[in-house]
Amino acid sequence: MILLRNFFLLALSCLYLRAAAQQFPLPQAAISNDNALHAAMPLLANKILSRLKPDEDTWTYLSQLLMVQLTAKKYAAALQTIQQYRKAFAQNDPEIAGIKFIQYETYVRAMLNKAPFEQAFRQAFTTSLQRLHQGNRFDLDNWYSPDVAFLTADFRRQLAQQQGKDSISLQDAISLCKRYIAWQLLLPIARLAKPLLAAENKERYLINDSVLVKTRDGAMVSAIVVRPKGQQHPLPVIFFFTIYTEAKNLCIAKEAADKGFVGVVANTRGKRLSNDTPVPYEHDGNDAWDVLDWISHQSWCNGKIGMYGGSYVGFTQWAAVKHGVHPALKTIVPSAAVVPGFDVPKENNVYLSFVYPWIPYVTNNKFLDNVTYYDQQRWRGMQFRWYHSGAAYRTLDSTDGQPNPVFQRWLEHPAYDQYWQNMTTYREDFSRIHIPVLSTTGYFDGAQIGAMYYLREHYRYNSAADHYLVIGPFDHLGCQHVPAPYLNGYKTDAVAHLSIHQLIYQWFDYILKGGKKPALLQDKINYQVMGTNQWKHVSSLEKMNNDTLTFYLDQQRLSLQPPVSTGFVSRQVDLSDRAGGFTSNYILSRLITSDINTSNGSVFVSEPFTQAVNINGSFLGRLQAVVNKKDVDIGIDLYEQLPDGRYFQLSYYLGRASYAADPEKRQLLVPGAVSTISFSNTRMISKKISKGSRLVVVININKNPFEEINYGSGKKVSEETVADAGEPVHIQWRNDSFIRIPAWKD
């Protein structure tokens, strides 16, 4: 679900646009006539090819180049680009690299063959297959199984945006080529590959893709079981429990079989073959436990089960152990694990609108509604219409024109109350978890707050917890699979170029088969210090630091000295004004930028550092504020201002003042009185801060189309309208307010 948030933000920010100002002709006839389109696209692609130049972001550059070459019908060149991409990817994961773009490799080889195409395709498929090995062969179905309805809608939507235009920008043209090739090629490729894949799967695996497991309350859970062909004795099992029903689920189970396990992938009730109604989160814990129990009684299971997966699938693992660990479950490996009610669909009790379209995505049908989910214009339009209308937040579904009962049910629980607590591990639940746990997340993972919540609470309620953490400069997908070496404009250190996915299977070999412990896990907390090309390993989060930097918010300065007299910095924000800029409390699409968003914000800047220092951990603070409202939503952005004046985003916070003391109980502010607003639930980072750099803090009043707007009336925020805004928010930050940043000084 984190993906769509990034999708919106990328559309609203400066992207990877090395030459966005360049324009290329695209005749209007191509918009409405497919014959004209097929004639125009190769001409457009050939013009683009002369403008594409190698870039530091090698993966992005080569994948874009490939799509343009395919559109231009430069097949020999495309084959070379596929090999170059695999070589670059192999620096992070040599095992999986060889299968990248295999569907296009097969097509290109067939096109370069003189034989009739279908015959040439079969030959090319065999050739491509022979080049694979045990470590990547499992993933074939994923590359050859497109969602044709989505690819068609996706291409047509972008093409329609060119209506009335006589030219197209470079970045839009590259994107159009990518969508055109997917729309044109993947359906015929999939049709020809289908019987070949079936034969391959039959030869190598024992597959049962029609399993239905009955739960204790009578619901049915759909599952896939894959065993190695010729299995002679019971094996440990890898179990993946997900709401996402897609082709790659078969590949997930096949990979487990290839690695000497039995693979089981089960779906949330109501998905795939289950006739129940799909509901996110609410039943997954009990249902996952029931599937674990079913697995443990199968003749092919040796009594040892491990679970893994990221984001929602990270949550399902923690939900499965809420009421106690099943005796057969020996380990969980949650990556980027979300906590419902805590970091989705709200963060520090501020509802996040990017989650809204995720609900129809996973509940509209038995599989995934990609056509609806990736309709950026629909969701962006909905958010901006709501924002400019000033309507209550709970009217989002009427603004969209489709009822959304799950969304409405969520809004009934603005606190982190029992409704949310019942979904996953909470407080004393953690005390009963004694199995080994490996958690992975990233400094730029949108779900990091959830992943760190599980880690901290596990150690809080179980001091003897056997819980490992791996964290580095990874985003939401990178911390689950293979981190990109170039992230949001930042080139990561070489030691961060690794495969999280391979690490996970090394862990399974260690726990379930008695293999060697993964080399990276030298202690419980394993973190990469950005800018040092080093991993560090300590026994606890507290051991990451030997110092704390306390900065007071004193007259636009971050001062290391407490103030000698009381002073204030004032800020006024008209929440009814829709003409001004928005706040931006989220991971930026460019981590390094020449300017920052200070809309609705007060800026505080430190003196330059006289020596380098490592910031390790999550910043926290205490704000002393006088507010003329009963409540306010606050955003805090933390940056390093580099010696050359550019800014590097380090962390951010978004939260509701009335829940600062306790996320489970709302405590309204007293207008005009000094209020203490403490915060700690921020994103962790480890980075070397250069000598000569400064720290910059921007504190803003949250107001944008992408989150709930708190007008401060004290009413239920989802029911407030712009009529509740009244006079502008007037806030005074007292100068004994401070932020604390954990650090390591040599």
N, C-alpha and C positions, 0 to 999 in steps of 0.2 A: 504493500500500500504506500510505501515511502516514494515509490517511483513517480506517481502522478504529481506529487508535490514538486519534485525536481523538474518535471515536465512543464508545469506552470511557470516556475521561476526562471527556467532557461528561456522560455518564450518572452519573459519580461525583462531580461537582462542582456548584457553584452556577452555574446557567445564566442565560440571559436570562429571568428570572422576575420581571417587574415586579409581578405580583400572584398569585404561586403559591399563596398561602393561600386564595384564593377557590375555592369549590367550586360546581359546577353539577349539577343532577339529570340522571341518565341511567338510564332504567328498565332493569332486568335483562332484560326481554323483548327489548330491542334487541340483547343479546349473542348470543342463540340464534335469533332469528327475523328474517329479512331484511325482512319487511314492517314489523315494528315498528321495525327499524333505520331504514328509509327515512322513516318518519313522525317518528322522534325526532331525526334529525340536523338537519333544518332548524330545529326548535324550539331545539335546543342552540345552533346557530349564531346565531340571532337574539338569544339571551341574551348570547352572547359579544360581539356587535357593540357593545353598549352599554358594554362594559368596555374595549375597545381604544382606546388613546389614542396620538397621534403620539409618536414616540421619536427620539432622536438617531440610532439605528441605522435609518436610513430604509429601506434595502433590505430588512432583515428585517421591519420593521413593515409595509411595503406588501405584501410577498409573503405574510405571514400574513393580513393583512386581505383580500387577494384570495381566498385559500382559504376563509375564513369566509364571505365574500359569495357565492361560488359555491355553498357548501353551503346557505346561506340563500335561494338563488335570487334574489338581488338583482342581476340581470344588468346593468342600466344602471349601477349603482354599480360593479360589477366592471369594466366597460369603462373607466370613469373611472380606477379604480385602476391598471389596466394602463398607461394613458397617463401617470399620475403616476410609476409605477415606471420607465418608459422615460426620462422626463425626468430623474429622479434618476440613473439609470445613465449617461445621456449625458454627465454631467459627467466621467466617467472614460473612456468609450468611446462617442462619438456614432455611430460607424459601426455597431456591433453592436447598439446599444440598441433599434432599431426592431423587431427580431424577437423580443424577449423575450416569453414567454407567448403566442406567436402561435396555438398550438393552442387555448388557452382563449379568445382573442379571436375566433377563427373560430366556436367553439361558441356564445359569447355573442351574436354577431351573428346567427347562425342562429336562436337562441331568441327574439330580439327581432323577427325577421322573421315576417310573417303567412303566408308560403308553407309548404307541406309541408316537414318538416324536412330531408329529403335534398336537395331542390331548394334550400332556403334555405342549407344547408351549402355546396353547390357555389358559390352566389352569394357567400357570405361568404368562402370560400377565395379566390375570384378578387379580391374587394375587398382582402383582407389582402395578397395577393400583389402587387397593384398599388402598395401603399404601401411595399413594400420597394425596395431599390436594390442596385446591384452589390456593395456592401460587406457585405451581410448575407444576401442571398438564398440563398447556398450552404448555409445552416444549416437549411433547412426540414426535411430528413429527420430531423434530430436531435430536433426538437420533436414530430414526428408518429409516432415509432417507439418505443413503450413496451415494456418487458419485462413482459408481462401476468402471467406466473407470479409474478414478484417482487412486483409491485404488489398482487396478491391476497394473497400470503403476508404481506407487510409489514402490510397493513391488518388481516388476521385476527389476526396476532400481537399488535398493540396492543389490538385489541378484546377479545381473550381475557384481557388483563391487568385488565380491568374486572370480570371474573367475581367475584361476591360483594360488589361495591361498589355503593352506591346513589348515588354522586356522582363527579365527575371534576374535577380541578384545571384552572385556566385554561390553563396551558401544555400539559397533556395533551389538553385539549379542542381547542386550536388544532391540535396535531399530528394528532389523530384526524380533524379536518376535512380537513387536507391529504391524508392517506392515503385518506380516503373519496372525495374528489373524484377523485384519481388512479385509484383502483380503479373507480369508476363511469363516468368520462367518457373516459379515454384510449383504451380499447379501441374503442368505437364511433367516436370521432374518428379513430383510426388506420385503421379499416376504410374509412371514407368518403374519407379523404385519400389512401389508397394509389394508386388509379388516377390521381388528379390530380397526385400527386408524380411518378409514372412519366412522365406526359405532359410535365410541366415539365422533368424531367431529359433526356428524349429531345430536346426542342426546343433545349436549351442546351449539351449536352455530348456528347462521344464517350466512353462509359463501357465499360470492360472489367473486370468484377468477378470474373472467373474465371481469372485468370492463375496459373499455377504455374511457379515458377522452380526449376530443379534445381541443387542445391549441389554443390560439388566432391566431397563424400563420399556423394552419391547421395540425400540427403534432398530433400524438396520444401517450398518456401516459398510460401504463398498470398499473392496481391497483388491490389490494385485499381489500375487506371490510369484517370485522367480527363484528357481533353484538351478544350480549348475547341472548340466546334462550328465547323467551317470552318477549322481550323488549316491554314495554308498553308506554313509553314516550320518547321524545328526550333526548339525552345524550351528554355530552361533548365528544370531539373526540381527540384521540391521533394519530398524523400523522407522519409517518416515510418515508422520501424520499431518495432513495438510488440507486446507480448504481449496487449494488450487488444483483443479482437475485439468491436466494438460498432458501432451504427448511425452514430455520429459519424465513423467512419473514412471513410465515403463523403463526408461533409461536409468533412473535412480535405482530401481530394483535390480536391473541387469548388472549395473556396476557392482553392487554388493555380491552378486553371484560370481562375477569375474574375479573378485578379490577373496573368494573362499568363504563367503557367508551365504545365508539365504536372505534375499531382499523382500521386504514387505512394505508396500505403500498403501495407506488407507486414507480415505477422505472424510471430512466432516459429514455428519449425517445430513441427508438430503441431496448430496452431491453424487454424480455419476449414476450408479445403479440403484441407489437408495431412493425409495419413494417418499421419504419424510420431507419436511420443509427445512431448507437450509437456513440456519441462524448462526451468524458469526459468534464465536467465543463461548456461548452459554453452556453448551453440552460437551465441549471438546475434552475437558479433563476426565470426566467419567467415561466417555466413549473410548478415549485413548487407553485408559486403564483396562477396559473390557477387551479391547483388541490385544493388549499385552497378555492378558490372561488366556485368551484364545490361542495366541501364538505359542505360549508356554506349554500347551497341551498337545501340540502337533508333533507327530513322529519325527519330522525333519528338524526340530529345534532341540538343541542340546541343553537347554535351560539357561542360556546366556543371551541377553538381548541388550543392544545399544540403540539409542535414538540420537538423531541429529537433524539439523535444518535451521534455516534462518528466518528472521522476521516473524511472521505468523507461526511458522513451524518451530521457531524458538519458543514462542509462547506455549504451544501445545505440549512441549516437553515438561515445562514447569507446571502446567495444569495437570499433567498426568501423575505428578507426584504430590499433589496438594494434600490428599488424604492418606498419604503413606506410599512408600516405594514398593512396587510389586516385587516379590522375591526374585523373579527372573530378570528384572531390569538391573543391569550392572553398571551402566553409565549413561549420562546424557551429555550432548555436545550442542548447546544452544548458541546460535550466532545471531547478533543483532536482535535479540529477543525483545518483543514488545510486551508491555504490561497494560492490558485494557483498563481504561479509566485513569491511567497514570501518565502515559506518554502518547497513547492514542485512545479515542479520537480527540483527546484534549491533553495539553501539556501544562502542568501546574494549574490545572482547572480552567484553562482557556481553550475553548473548542477550536479545532483546526479544520478549515473547510476542505482541505485537500482529501480528507478521508471520506467526504460525502459521496463522491462518485464510485468509491471502492465498494460501497454497499451493493448497488445494482450489478457491479462487475462480478461479484461472487455469489449473488442470490438470484439473478434474473433467469438462470437456467441451470441445468445439471452440470455444465462445464464452466466456461468463463465467457463473459460477454465483452470480448475485446473491442468489438465495433463501437459499443457505447462508451466504454471506459476511456478509450483514446480519442474521443471526440473533443479535442481541446477547445474548439470554438464554443461548443455547447456549455462546457463547465466554466470556462473563463467568462462567457457571456452571462451565465447564471450569477456568478459571483459579483460581477460589476453591476448588473441590474439591481441585485439586492443592495449593494453598497450605495448606489446612487439613489435608491428609493427611500432609504432610511427605515425600511421595515424591520420588524423583529427578526432575530436570527432564526427562530423556529419556522419562519415562512420560506426557508430555502427550498423546500420541496414544492411548495405552490409556485414559487418563482420559476422553478424548473418545469413545472407542469406535470410532474409525476409524484404520486404519494410515495413516501419513504418511511414506513412504520418503524423500521429499525432505528433510523436517525431520530425519530420522535421519541422512541423509548430511551435512547441514550441521553437526550436532553432532559429527561425527567430526573437525571442523577448527576447534577453539576458538581457535587462533592465526590471525593473518593470514598464512597459509601459501601454498604454491604453488597449491593448489586454488583459492583465491580470486584470487591474483595472475594466474592464467591467463585470468581472465574479462574483464579490462579493462586499460587502460593502466597500466603499472607501471614506475617508475624510468626506465631508459634509453629505454623506449618513447616517452616524452614528447619526447625529443630529436629525433625524426623528424617531429614535427608542426609544419609551417611554414605551414599555411593559417590565415587569420583565424578567430578564435573569439570568439563573444559568449556569455558565461555570465550567467544571471540567477538570483538567489536572494533570500531575505528574512531579516530578523532573526528572524522567527518561523516560518521554514520548518523543518519537522522534518528535512528532508534537507540543511540548510545545510552540515553538516560534510562531506558528500560533494562538494557543489558547490565548496566552498573547497579541498578536497583536490586536485581536478583543477587548479584555478587555481594553487595554490602549487607543485605538483609540475611543472606545465608550465613555470613560470618558473624553478624550481630546475634543471631539466635542459635548458632552452633559454632562455638569457638574452635572446635576441632574439625570443621568442614574441610574436606579434601577437594578444594575448588581452585582451579587454575584459570588464569586470565591471559589472553594474548590480545594486545591492542597496539595499533600503529597508525600510520597515515593512510587509512583505508576509508572508503565510503560504504554505503549500505550494501551494495553488491560485492564489493571487494573483500569485505570482512567475512563474507560467506563463501566466496569462491576463489578468484584470483585477482588480487589488487592490481590496479593499473599503475604503471610507473610514472604516469603524468596525470595529475589530478587537479582539475579546476585551475589550470594555469601554473601549477606547482610541480616541479620535477622532484620526485621522492628520492630518498637515499637508496643506494644500491642494495643495502642489507634488507630493505623493506620489500624487495622484489622476490616474493615467494608465493607459494600456493597454500592458501588456508585449507583448501579442499584436501590436498594431499596430507597436510598435517592432521586433519580429522581422521583419515583412514590409518595413519600411523598410530594415532591414539587408540583406535579400535583394535589394531593388532596388539598393542601394549596391554589394554585392559581385558579384551575378550579372548586373546590367544596367547598371552604371556610373552609377547614380543618385547622388543627394546623400547624404552621410553623415548619419545621424540626429543631430539637434541635441543630444540628451541626452548623446551620447558625446563630450564635450569632452576627455577623456583616458582612459587605460586603466582607472582605477578611478573609478567614478561612484557616489556614495553619498549618501543623504538623511539629514541630521542631524535626528533627531526633536526637536521642540520649538523649531526655528529657522526652519522653513518655507523651508529652503534645500537645494539640492543642492551637493555639493562634488565636485571633479574633480582627481585627482592621478595621477601617473605610475606609482605603485607602492603596495602596501599599507603599506610603511614610511613613505611620505610623508604618510600620514594623521595622523601624530602628531609632536609636537615635545616631548613629555614622557612620562615613565612614572611612575605612582604605585605605589610599593611599600608594601604594608601588611603588618605583622607581626601574627601571631595571638597576641596577648599578653594573657592573662587576660580573655577575653571582649571584648577591645578590638581594633579594627583600628588599629594604631599606625603612624604614619609614621616613628617612630624605632626603630632596632634595640634589642632588649632589652639591659640592662646586666648581667643575670644570668640563669641558666638557670631556666626554670619550665615547668610543664606544665598543660594542661587535660585532664582525664580524662573518658572516656565509656564506659559499659558498656551492651551491648545483648545481650539473650538472643535468639538467632536461632531458638530452638525455641519461643518464646512466640508464639502466634497471636492473642492477645487484645488486644494493643496496637495503636497506630496504625501506618500504613505511611509510608514515605518517598514523596517525590513529585518525582522529578528529570525533569521534562519541561515543555514549554510549558504554562502554566496556561490554563484556560478563561477566566479573568479576569486580565488583565495588571495591573490596579490592584485591590488588595484591602486590606481593613482588618486582616487577620491572615494569617500565613504558617504553613506546616507545619514544625514543628521536631521531628517525631518522630525518634527515634534520633539527634538532631543536637546539635551544639555551635554556639552563636550568637556571632558577633563583630561589633561595631558600631563604626563610625568616629565621630570628632567631626564636628559639622556643618561643611559647606564654607563658607568665609568669602567665596568668590566662585564664580560659575558656572564650570563646566568641561565640555568635551565629552569624553565617553568614545568613543573611536574604535577599534574592533578587537576582538580576542579576548583575554580575560584568561588568564593562565597562572600557574603557581606551583610551589613546591617545599615539600612537607610533610615534616617530620621527625617520625617517629612511632615509638612503642614499642607493638608489638601482640603479644598473647599467642597469635596464630594464624600459620599459614604463609601466609595470604592473606586479603584482605578486598576487598569492592567498596565504593567510595566515591562518594557524591554530593555535589556542591558547588553550592549555589544562590546567585546574586548578585542583590541587590536594591538599588534606590534607595529609602530611606525618605524620603518627601516631607516638607516642613515641617509638613504637617497630620497626620502620623503614618501615613498610608497607605503601602503598599508597591507599587513598580513592579518587575516581574520584568525583569531585564536579560539574564541569561544563566544557563546551568547546565552542569554536567559530570557524566557518569557513566562510571566506569571501574574496571578491575580492577588492583589494586596490583601483582600479579605480572607484568603486562604494561606497566607504566608506563614502564620504560626502553626496551622494544622490543616493539612489538605482534606481532612475528614469533616471539618466543622467551619462554617463561615462565621467570621467575626468582622462586622462592618467597622469602618473607620468613623471617628468622630470629626465631622467637618470643623475646620479651624483649630483643632488641637494637634499637638505633636503626636504622630503615629510612628511606631517602630515597625519597619517592614524588613524582616530578615529573610535571606534567601540562601540556598545551598545547592539546589537541584540543577546544576549547570553542567555543561559538557567538559569532559576531561581532555587535556592535551599534554603532550610532552614535547617541548621545543627549546632549542638553544636560542636565547635572545642575545643578539649581537651587541658588542660594545658600541655605543653611539646611538642605539635604538631607544625609542621611548615607548611607553605604554599609553594607550588611548582608550578611554571609556566613554561610550555614548549611552546616556540613559534617556529613554523616550517614553512617551505615553502611546500605547499601542493603538493604532488606527489604520486599518487597511482592508481591502476587499477579501482577504484570504483567511481571516480569523473573526471570531465573534467580537463585537464591539461592546465594551463595558461603559455605559453612559454615567454610571456613578449614582444612580437614584437609590440604590439599595434593594430594588426589586430583583426578581429572578432575571439574570442577565439575558437569557435567551428570549425573554418576553419584552425587554426594553425596546423602544423605538427611538428614532431621532427626536421625537417630541419630548423624550425624557432627558435630552441633553441639557436643556436649560442654559444657564450661563456657561462660558468656557471653563474647562478645568484649569484651576490655578494651583500650582504646586510649588512649594519651596523646599529645596533640599538643604537641610542644615549641615554645616561644615564639619560636624563630628561624625557624619555618615562615612562609612569606610567599605572598602573591598579588601579581601585577603587572598593572596595568591601563593599557593605552595611552591617552593623552589628548592633547588639543590645548588649549593655553592661549593666549588672545589677549594 
